[in-house]
Amino acid sequence: MSQPAPSPSLRDLRPPQHQGMRNLDKSKFGLSVPVVTARIPAGSVGAVLKHPMLRGQLVDIAKVKSVLVNPDEPEARRVLLRVSDPTQLPKQTKEYLEGIGAQFGSYNIDLDYDYWSVHDVLTSILPNLDGEDPPSSFTQTGHLAHVNLRDEWLPYKHIIGQVIVDKVSSVTTVVNKLNSIHAQFRYFDMEVIAGKDDFVVSTHESGCSFTFDFSKVYWNSRLHTEHERLLSHFTPGQVVADAMAGVGPFAVPAAKKGAYVLANDLNPESVKWMRENQARNKVEPRLRITEDDARAFIRRAPLEAWTKPFTRSEAVRNRAWEKAQRAARVQAKKEKEERESAGLPELVKEEEKEEPAAPQTIDHYVMNLPDSALEFLDAYMGSFTPLLSQPGYDRTTPLPLIHVHCFTRELEPETASADICERATGYLGHSVSPDMDDFHLHAVRRVAPNKDMYCLTFRLPEAVAYA
Ligand SMILES: C[S@@+](CC[C@H](N)C(=O)[O-])C[C@H]1O[C@@H](n2cnc3c(N)ncnc32)[C@H](O)[C@@H]1O
């Protein structure tokens, strides 16, 4: 069967063009699309719609119904066909419809501003700059959408923001990220281009909820895979030390998972919101937060974990332990019932097992400040030496894995590895190479055309730890 000639405007459905519009006039986006209707008995609608002769001939526009119901004509329905004149229907389709007594008529599908997508409206409004797509993509964090507009789009920033607020019901603020970034705390300067002046957002990641002021702390939703990846390496009961923890995307879920977490950030705003997230996610007992320079934190964390361990009264119970206890109670109940029904006497109860004491040595260090984290590796030199004089400390205890994020401009895996190892070696004061224990170099993402982000993992060498 030949393809129908669709209604001309259905072939390329887009709103009227208003290139250069600066003040949004929603009334200018109406579009009337003439189509043919086939009036058929209400009872045969199901069969007609499924009939092979109608395949590909019905109006198929998102949010537009393809069958019209008129309350004054309950016995009939009008099916919308995707042509503007019955003569444009394929011969067999037309004959089939005539054969079942269908009466052809006409109808206008009226589309308005609400119908069009962000991309449709922006394509209609914005000038065509060398065939470039309009900046209709944005990243959303909670109620806030952020765009990063190039200079040529700036005259249209408010209308771009307004269209996003109008079209995306969960967005109430749109900001344009400016190209300046806070050198130390890594958050962007931004300006509101539409909606409310409200930067405090709430979002979810790794099974936790996070609330923070987007204009004062670092947050990047694109890192969620990297957050999940490292989190998968932490097991309940391990001790994790996050030196540059931000608002807690590693620290809070790690604590929720049952790890004991020492988390630190130098930005007082990050610390404030990390505390908020600690409370919201009910992980107070397993997460300790400090506001220090990462170098000082790295150096004092081993002794702190040893001399101020997470105690049972502080940590209460970790999840794995709780689960084991629940399973033991269920099993005991089952055994008791079985003995009762067999007429056997009740067994003397065993003491409920105590939760094992929380470990006191650090298993993982996380350092996610890719711009300069490698420079902080010098802080590990001798950082475990104070433990050697602590009663009970065993020098053969495994040393922690260091997960340090960094950037490189070397885009090939081998040259990137060589570059990162060379710089890490310089700062650590000890050779860092793929021959090391637990060495792993993970490509996180391309952050710019000529810049990649990696996570380097290696086990802290004894020669450094006890230097
Ligand atoms: C790229 S952000 C990463 C935050 C968090 N780990 C994440 O994944 O979202 C780096 C963090 O390091 C913090 N920071 C910068 N310099 C620091 C320093 N000298 N000591 C401790 N934290 C620092 C910043 O405030 C920021 O929160």
The ligand as a MOL file (V3000), in Angstrom:
LIG
                    3D

  0  0  0     0  0            999 V3000
M  V30 BEGIN CTAB
M  V30 COUNTS 27 29 0 0 0
M  V30 BEGIN ATOM
M  V30 1 C 35.0210 19.0090 43.5680 0
M  V30 2 S 34.3130 19.2810 45.1440 0 CHG=1
M  V30 3 C 33.8190 17.6240 45.5760 0
M  V30 4 C 32.8440 17.5560 46.6800 0
M  V30 5 C 32.2690 16.1630 46.9060 0
M  V30 6 N 33.2840 15.2160 47.2780 0
M  V30 7 C 31.5290 15.6930 45.6880 0
M  V30 8 O 31.8530 14.6570 45.1220 0
M  V30 9 O 30.5680 16.3710 45.2840 0 CHG=-1
M  V30 10 C 35.7310 19.5930 46.1180 0
M  V30 11 C 35.4350 19.9890 47.5610 0
M  V30 12 O 36.6930 20.2530 48.1820 0
M  V30 13 C 36.5220 21.3070 49.1090 0
M  V30 14 N 37.8520 21.8780 49.3530 0
M  V30 15 C 38.5710 22.7160 48.5820 0
M  V30 16 N 39.7650 22.9560 49.1300 0
M  V30 17 C 39.8190 22.2310 50.2640 0
M  V30 18 C 40.8080 22.0430 51.2590 0
M  V30 19 N 41.9960 22.6560 51.1970 0
M  V30 20 N 40.5300 21.2440 52.2930 0
M  V30 21 C 39.3360 20.6090 52.3840 0
M  V30 22 N 38.3480 20.7500 51.4700 0
M  V30 23 C 38.6040 21.5490 50.4290 0
M  V30 24 C 35.5420 22.2350 48.4160 0
M  V30 25 O 34.8940 23.0680 49.3320 0
M  V30 26 C 34.6140 21.2400 47.7290 0
M  V30 27 O 33.4970 20.9690 48.5250 0
M  V30 END ATOM
M  V30 BEGIN BOND
M  V30 1 1 1 2
M  V30 2 1 2 3
M  V30 3 1 2 10
M  V30 4 1 3 4
M  V30 5 1 4 5
M  V30 6 1 5 6
M  V30 7 1 5 7
M  V30 8 2 7 8
M  V30 9 1 7 9
M  V30 10 1 10 11
M  V30 11 1 11 12
M  V30 12 1 11 26
M  V30 13 1 12 13
M  V30 14 1 13 14
M  V30 15 1 13 24
M  V30 16 1 14 15
M  V30 17 1 14 23
M  V30 18 2 15 16
M  V30 19 1 16 17
M  V30 20 1 17 18
M  V30 21 2 17 23
M  V30 22 1 18 19
M  V30 23 2 18 20
M  V30 24 1 20 21
M  V30 25 2 21 22
M  V30 26 1 22 23
M  V30 27 1 24 25
M  V30 28 1 24 26
M  V30 29 1 26 27
M  V30 END BOND
M  V30 END CTAB
M  END
